[in-house]
Every structure is written in structure tokens, then in C-alpha cells.
Amino acid sequence: MNSQSKYEQEKEQKLFFKEENKSHPKEPIYYLHRRLRQKDIPYSSRKQIVFVSPDETEDKHVQKLLKDYNYTVQTIIK
């Protein structure tokens, strides 16, 4: 393998891994927990449960916890 083809291969690999990381960015879990605390949404980080009312289930931070960190939702009816 000559140096030009090796250079192209390394360049392609860097681009691949850069795109792969951008395709599914995760927000840090402590950021999501802080946002829930600011909105007064109760949660249990040890049990990975979020306790929400029916109107809060579509909250974007709750949805990220569901998708990225496999949290479960317990709906509270008041």
C-alpha cells in the first residue's frame, strides 16, 4: 500500500467515526436530571423511573431519558 492510499483510508476512517458520533449524540444524564428538577418533575435515578403527569409525557427531556438511557415512565394521575 502506498502512502497516498493509506492517507485516503485514514481520512475516510476519521470521517466515518466523526459522522457516527454525530448521528446519535447523547446529552449527559446529569444535565437531563437537572432539567427535570427545574421543572419539578419527580424521578428516581437508581430505579430509572420518571414520575410524570399525563401532560408532561411529551417533554423533550423526559423523551431523551426514555430513548437514550432506557428510563421508564410512571404516569401519575392527580
Secondary structure by P-SEA (a helix, b strand, c coil): ccaaaaaaaaaaaaaaaaaaaaacccccaaaaaaaaaaacbbbbcccbbbbbcccccccaaaaaaacccbbbbbbbcc
